[in-house]
Amino acid sequence: MLTAALRILAAPGRLEVRVTPGARRDEVRIVEGAVQVRVTAPPADGAANDAVLAVLAAALDLPRRDLTLLRGAAARIKLIGIALD
């Protein structure tokens, strides 16, 4: 999963994702070259944003602290910053 996601980074260390909050289960999928993240958390009080970062961190096998929401806090399309060491 890490290799496929890193190949579609929007720019070095930035990943654009489409988010579906309130889903039945948490999952990360790559569909037609785009990363789709589904989270069970509701889109209220930032719960879905926190869940997106946690799910992506687990999928990329990175610590949660290495991911940051750069843009799209209230949008379905989000830009995530990834600390690449």
N, C-alpha and C positions, 0 to 999 in steps of 0.2 A: 504494500500500500504506500509506503514512504516513497519509493522510487517513482511511482506513477504520479503521485501528488506533487512531488518536487519538479517533475517535468512540466507541469502546467502552472507553475508559479507565474503570477502576473508580472512580477519584476523580482529581482533577487531578494528573497526574504519576505515576499508578499504573496498571499494566496487569496483569490476571490472565490467566495462560496455562496451558494444559494441555500437559504435556510427555510425549513418547514417546522415551525413550533407546534406543540400540541399533538405530535405524532404518536402512534401506538408504541413505537420503540425507538431507541437511539441508534442511529446508523450513519455511516459515511459511505457514499457511493460516487463513482466517477461515471458519468453518463455523457457520451458524446464530447469528451474533452472538458467537461465542467464538473466541479466538485459540488455534490449535493449533500447537505447535512440535515438529518431529521432528528429532532429532539423531543422528548416527552414533556419537557418543561413548557409552561404557558408563556405567552409573550407579554408578561407583566413584571414590572419592577426589575427588569434586567435579568430575570431568571433564565430566559432562553439564551441570552448572550453568554452568560456564565456556563450554561450547559454546552453550548456550541464549542467554546474554548476547551472545555474538559473532554468532550468527545473527540475533537480533533487531536488534542494532545495524546490521548490514548491510541488513536488510530495511527498517528505518526511516531509513536513510541518516544515522545518527548515529554519533559516535565511541563506542567501547566504554566509555570512561570515564563517559559520560552515563547508563549503566544500572547498577542495583544490585539485587541479590537481597534483597528485604525480608523475605520469608516463604516457607517451603516448601522448604528446602534438601534435605530427604529425602522430599518428597512430589511427586506428579505435578502437582498444582495449585500454581502458584507466583505470588507477587505481586512484580512487577518495578517498581522505582522508575525514573522517567525524568526527567532534568533538562531542564525545558522553559525555554529562555531566550527 
